[in-house]
């Protein structure tokens, strides 16, 4: 029943007919991974698609010189490893539990049957693969054509849309990321990211703490970098003393 609830919570499966959802639930397996443990490694056989029930999963790869490149963070209700449906070979990236996480493994052969039976589900998978491909293409273009400052600013604004939470100082990126994590995402060194965050702090655009980043002026940051203004997460929280109700934090994604 618990797995069934998690499947219904996922947008990809929420519109499946009850009999198909029950079939998928019957063959799925659930496993909890401690913080820092590997969910799968490159060269592991792709046995199916995985759904995050609880926690957070980081997808990454290693460059030839041994540096980590972070590809994505996967949140509860999202799936990963979807390429197993079109290429049943081996995994190409690392999947690691950022915090203690519960993952549901959905067998690839059953999902492939659902693809043939349900055009709506097939369209959903196609859209998911297309969306993630576009994200990779945008990041590649950013690496090729933007300065490190522009790449960092673009990443921070993207994180505002996905993980932003209004706070009195601005918008908190509600995701713990070290300077090294940020550097691994944008293809830069930790030292350059630290230097650029210091510059943005001096300019009044961000506020930096220990694994804590607040974007004080998202619109001004976007304009200064020539980037689109991000969709902000709700109404800003009022400063102490103003009569208003604090809005509930929105869930990521």
ZAVEX-339808 format. One record per residue (C-alpha): x, y, z; residue in one letter; residue number from 1. Coordinates in pm, 1 decimal, always signed. Each point is the difference from the previous one (the first is absolute). Example, Ala and Ser with C-alpha at 12.3 -4.5 7.8 and 13.67 -1.06 7.14 Angstrom:
// residues 2
        x        y        z type seq
  +1230.0   -450.0   +780.0    a   1
   +137.0   +344.0    -66.0    s   2
END
This chain:
// residues 253
        x        y        z type seq
     +0.0     +0.0     +0.0    x   1
   +287.8   +235.9    +76.2    x   2
   +157.2    -59.7   -342.9    x   3
   -340.6    +47.3   -161.3    x   4
    -32.1   +341.6   +165.9    x   5
   +341.6   +108.2   -125.1    x   6
    -82.9   -114.2   -353.7    x   7
   -326.5   +197.6     -2.2    x   8
   +189.6   +302.9   +128.6    x   9
   +230.4     -4.0   -305.2    x  10
   -137.0   +207.4   -289.7    x  11
   +125.5   -256.7   -246.3    x  12
   -225.2   -273.6   +143.1    x  13
   -289.8   +190.1   +156.1    x  14
   -225.4    -42.0   -305.3    x  15
    +62.2   -368.3    -55.9    x  16
   -316.6   -211.5    +24.7    x  17
    -36.6   -176.9   +337.3    x  18
    +72.5   -345.0   -145.3    x  19
   +327.7   +117.9   -160.3    x  20
   +103.3   +182.7   +315.3    x  21
    -72.7   -311.9   +205.7    x  22
   +207.0   -212.9   -237.8    x  23
   +292.8   +241.6    +24.2    x  24
    -30.4    +11.1   +378.0    x  25
     +2.3   -379.0    +19.1    x  26
   +338.7    -36.3   -172.6    x  27
   +177.1   +306.2   +146.6    x  28
   +260.8    -25.1   +273.4    x  29
    +81.0   +253.0   +270.5    x  30
   +338.8    +60.9   +160.5    x  31
   +145.5   +258.6   +235.5    x  32
   +352.1   +132.8    -57.4    x  33
   +202.8   +161.3   +279.9    x  34
   +140.9   +348.8    -52.5    x  35
   +302.6     -8.1   -230.3    x  36
    -62.3   -350.9   -130.8    x  37
    -14.8    -93.1   -368.8    x  38
   -332.1    -82.9   -161.5    x  39
   +177.1   -115.3   -313.6    x  40
   +335.5    +42.7   -172.8    x  41
   +112.5    +41.5   -359.3    x  42
    +11.7   -338.2   -175.5    x  43
   -282.6   -137.9   +221.6    x  44
   -263.1   -174.2   -209.0    x  45
   -311.0   +213.9    -59.0    x  46
   -278.5   -209.6   +146.8    x  47
   -267.7   +266.9     +8.7    x  48
   -105.5   +348.4    +99.1    x  49
    +25.5   +132.4   +354.4    x  50
   -242.7   +221.3   +189.9    x  51
   +109.4   +207.2   +299.1    x  52
   -251.1    -54.9   +279.8    x  53
   +187.7   +192.3   +270.4    x  54
   +331.2   +183.2    +18.4    x  55
   +212.4   +140.2   -282.2    x  56
   +219.0   -169.4   -263.8    x  57
   +299.2   +157.7   -172.9    x  58
    +94.5   -104.0   -351.8    x  59
   +360.9    +64.6    -97.5    x  60
   +282.8   -115.9   -220.0    x  61
   +377.3     +4.6    +24.4    x  62
   +212.0   +188.5   -249.0    x  63
   +309.3   -172.4   -145.9    x  64
   +219.3   +188.3   +249.2    x  65
   -204.2   -128.6   +294.8    x  66
   -214.8   +307.2    +70.2    x  67
   -366.8    -37.3    +84.1    x  68
   -259.7   +163.5   -225.8    x  69
   -343.7    +24.4   +159.6    x  70
   -273.2    -62.6   -256.4    x  71
   -320.4    +36.6   +201.1    x  72
   -175.3    -34.6   +334.5    x  73
   -308.2   -224.7     +3.0    x  74
   -274.5    +82.8   +248.7    x  75
   -288.3   -206.5   +149.8    x  76
   -261.0    -78.8   -262.2    x  77
   +253.5    +11.6   -285.5    x  78
   +143.4   -291.5   -196.1    x  79
   +354.1    -56.6   -125.8    x  80
   +180.5   -258.4   -207.3    x  81
   -275.7    +30.7   -261.5    x  82
   +239.1    -74.2   -286.7    x  83
    -27.6   -364.8   +102.6    x  84
   -329.0     -0.7   -192.8    x  85
   +165.8    +82.9   -330.6    x  86
   +344.5   -147.3    +58.7    x  87
    +17.7   -305.7   +220.6    x  88
   +378.6     +7.8    +23.3    x  89
   +200.5   +132.3   +292.9    x  90
    -26.8   +316.7   +205.8    x  91
   +220.9   +291.4    -98.6    x  92
    -11.7   +212.3   +316.4    x  93
    +29.0    -29.8   +376.4    x  94
   -315.3    +16.5   +212.4    x  95
    +63.7    +80.1   +366.2    x  96
   -224.2    +68.4   +299.5    x  97
    +59.0   +357.9   +119.3    x  98
   -199.6    -77.7   +314.7    x  99
   -154.5   -326.5   +117.9    x 100
   -231.3    -77.7   -290.2    x 101
   -266.6   -253.0    -92.4    x 102
     -8.0   -105.7   -364.6    x 103
   -251.8   -216.9   -186.0    x 104
   +134.9   -212.1   -286.6    x 105
   -245.9    -43.7   -286.4    x 106
    +92.8   -290.7   -233.3    x 107
    +77.1   +112.3   -352.8    x 108
   -188.6   -282.4   -174.5    x 109
   -326.2    +86.7   +177.2    x 110
    +40.8   +368.9    -81.5    x 111
    +68.0    -83.9   -363.7    x 112
   -330.8   -189.4     -9.4    x 113
   -172.1   +307.7   +143.7    x 114
   +159.9   +214.2   -270.2    x 115
   -172.5   -217.0   -262.3    x 116
   -331.9     -5.9   +185.2    x 117
    -25.8   +364.6   +103.5    x 118
    +66.6   +281.4   -250.0    x 119
    -29.4   +252.3   +281.4    x 120
   +270.5   -174.0   +203.0    x 121
   +218.6    -28.2   -310.4    x 122
    -40.3   +372.5    -61.4    x 123
    +92.2    +73.1   +361.4    x 124
   +324.6   -198.0    -27.6    x 125
    +81.1   +170.6   -330.7    x 126
    -53.1   +342.7   +155.3    x 127
   +216.6    -91.4   +298.6    x 128
   +289.2   -113.0   -218.7    x 129
    -38.9   +310.8   -215.6    x 130
     -4.2   +232.9   +300.9    x 131
   +317.2   -147.8   +144.2    x 132
   +169.3     +9.6   -338.2    x 133
    -80.1   +371.0    -30.1    x 134
   +147.4    +61.1   +344.7    x 135
   +320.5   -175.4   -102.1    x 136
    +13.3   +200.3   -322.9    x 137
    -48.1   +328.1   +187.6    x 138
   +278.1    -91.2   +240.7    x 139
   +229.3    -94.6   -286.9    x 140
    -67.8   +331.4   -175.2    x 141
    +66.9   +177.5   +326.7    x 142
   +335.5   -173.7    +35.6    x 143
    +96.8    +87.6   -356.0    x 144
   -119.8   +357.5    -31.4    x 145
    -36.6   +157.0   +345.9    x 146
   +253.8   +127.5   +248.6    x 147
    +32.9   -169.3   +337.7    x 148
   -186.1   +291.1   +162.2    x 149
   -289.0    -37.7   -245.5    x 150
    -11.7   -377.9    +53.2    x 151
     -9.5    +42.2   +376.3    x 152
   -269.7   +268.2    -17.5    x 153
   -207.3   -211.6   -236.9    x 154
    +27.6   -299.1   +232.9    x 155
   -101.0   +203.3   +306.3    x 156
   -305.2   +134.2   -181.4    x 157
    -92.7   -350.4   -113.3    x 158
    +26.7   -120.9   +360.4    x 159
   -221.6   +288.6   +110.9    x 160
   -276.4   -132.4   -225.5    x 161
    +42.1   -358.6   +118.2    x 162
    +84.3    +39.2   +368.8    x 163
    -70.5   +364.3    +85.3    x 164
   -167.4    +81.5   +331.0    x 165
    -90.1   +356.3    +98.3    x 166
   +187.8   +132.7   +304.5    x 167
    +29.9   +354.8   +138.3    x 168
   +334.3    +53.8   -177.9    x 169
   -126.2   -112.2   -342.1    x 170
    -35.3   -353.0   -141.4    x 171
   +182.3   -286.7   +170.9    x 172
   +119.0   -286.6   -219.7    x 173
   -133.5   -278.5   +221.0    x 174
   +265.8   -251.0   -100.8    x 175
   +329.5    -47.5   +180.7    x 176
   +278.4    +44.8   -253.7    x 177
   +367.2    +58.7    +70.4    x 178
   +216.9   +223.9   -216.9    x 179
   +147.7   -319.5   -142.2    x 180
   -348.7   -126.9    -90.0    x 181
    -75.4   +323.0   -187.5    x 182
   +335.2    -22.6   -176.3    x 183
    -67.1   -362.6    -98.4    x 184
   -331.0    +95.6   -159.0    x 185
   +130.4   +287.9   -212.6    x 186
   +340.4   -145.2    -88.3    x 187
   +214.1   +241.8   +200.7    x 188
   +245.4    -11.6   +288.7    x 189
   -105.3    +41.5   +361.3    x 190
   +232.0   +298.0    +34.1    x 191
   -159.8   +186.7   -290.7    x 192
   -350.6    -66.5   +134.1    x 193
    +99.7   +127.5   +344.2    x 194
   +146.8   +314.6   -155.6    x 195
   -308.7    +64.1   -213.6    x 196
   -239.6    -55.5   +290.4    x 197
   +201.6   +257.6   +192.8    x 198
    -40.8   +246.2   -287.1    x 199
   -375.0    -61.6    -18.3    x 200
    -21.2    +47.9   +377.2    x 201
   +187.0   +332.5    -23.1    x 202
   -239.4   +112.0   -274.1    x 203
   -296.7    -73.7   +226.2    x 204
   -135.7   -276.7   -222.8    x 205
    +50.5   -299.1   +230.4    x 206
    +52.7    -78.7   +365.9    x 207
   +232.9   -288.9    +75.6    x 208
     +8.9   -228.6   +304.0    x 209
   +120.6   -351.9    +72.1    x 210
   -160.9   -206.8   -278.4    x 211
   -264.3   +273.3    -11.2    x 212
    -63.0   +239.8   -286.9    x 213
   -263.7   +274.4     -0.8    x 214
    -66.2   +184.8   -323.6    x 215
    -78.5   +351.3   +117.5    x 216
    -97.9   +146.5   -336.0    x 217
    -85.7   -270.5   -257.8    x 218
   -138.3   +249.0   -253.0    x 219
   +305.3   +226.1    +22.5    x 220
   +234.9   -298.6    -27.1    x 221
   -181.0   -124.6   -310.9    x 222
    +14.4   +343.5   -164.8    x 223
   +368.6    +47.1    +82.9    x 224
    +82.7   -332.1   -167.6    x 225
   -236.0    +45.7   -294.3    x 226
   -208.3   -299.3   +108.7    x 227
   -377.7    -50.7    +23.5    x 228
   -154.4    +94.6   +333.5    x 229
    -81.1   -325.3   +186.9    x 230
   -345.5    -97.2   +120.0    x 231
    +15.8    +87.5   +367.0    x 232
   -147.3   -238.9   +260.8    x 233
   -298.5   +189.8   +136.7    x 234
    -30.0   +328.1   +180.4    x 235
   +310.1   +118.0   +190.7    x 236
    -11.8    -46.4   +374.3    x 237
    -58.1   +333.4   +178.3    x 238
   +264.9   +136.5   +230.2    x 239
    -69.9    -25.7   +375.8    x 240
   -260.9   +245.2   +117.9    x 241
   -222.2     -6.8   -310.3    x 242
   -345.1   -145.6    +50.7    x 243
    -21.3   -292.1   -236.5    x 244
     +0.4   -377.0     -4.2    x 245
   +311.4   -191.5   -101.3    x 246
    -80.7   -204.9   -309.9    x 247
    +70.5   -371.3     +7.4    x 248
   +318.5   -105.2   -177.0    x 249
    -65.2   -156.5   -337.0    x 250
   +133.8   -347.2    -75.4    x 251
   +289.8    -18.1   -249.4    x 252
    -75.4    -60.0   -367.3    x 253
END
